[in-house]
Amino acid sequence: MIHGCARVSMDGQSLTARKDQLAAAGTRKIFSGTADGASRGQSHLKRLAAALREGMLQR
């Protein structure tokens, strides 16, 4: 199963569009988040990392 991460940080960017692009590429599990320039919120990355098991990463 392909896991992915979608994030937007600027006004006018579409989280839905990013998720649609990932889904079109075959991503089954999408973790998403939004953050402005002052925010370092990356809980979506932590959730993605927690969902991955050793040996699941491909380069």
C-alpha positions in Angstrom: 0.0 0.0 0.0 1.3 3.5 -0.9 1.2 6.1 1.9 1.6 9.8 1.2 1.6 13.2 2.8 -0.2 16.3 1.6 0.5 19.8 3.0 -0.4 23.3 2.1 1.0 26.5 3.7 -0.2 29.4 1.5 -3.5 31.0 0.9 -4.8 29.9 -2.5 -3.3 26.4 -2.3 -5.7 23.5 -2.3 -5.3 20.6 0.1 -8.0 18.8 -1.9 -6.0 19.2 -5.1 -2.9 17.8 -3.5 -4.9 14.8 -2.1 -6.4 14.2 -5.5 -2.9 14.2 -7.1 -1.7 11.7 -4.6 -4.8 9.5 -5.1 -4.3 9.6 -8.8 -0.7 8.3 -8.3 -2.1 5.3 -6.4 -1.7 6.6 -2.9 -4.1 4.7 -0.6 -3.4 6.3 2.8 -3.0 10.1 2.8 -2.0 12.1 5.8 -2.6 15.8 5.5 -2.1 19.1 7.2 -2.0 22.8 6.8 0.4 25.3 8.3 1.2 29.0 7.9 4.7 30.4 7.7 4.9 30.9 11.5 3.7 27.4 12.4 5.8 24.4 12.5 2.9 22.0 12.9 3.8 18.7 11.3 1.6 16.3 13.1 0.7 14.8 9.7 4.3 13.8 9.2 4.4 12.2 12.7 1.2 10.2 11.9 2.7 9.1 8.6 5.9 8.0 10.2 4.0 6.1 12.9 2.0 4.3 10.3 5.1 3.0 8.5 6.9 -0.1 9.6 10.5 -1.0 9.0 11.0 -2.2 5.5 8.1 -0.4 4.0 10.1 2.5 2.6 11.1 2.4 -1.1 13.4 4.9 -2.8 
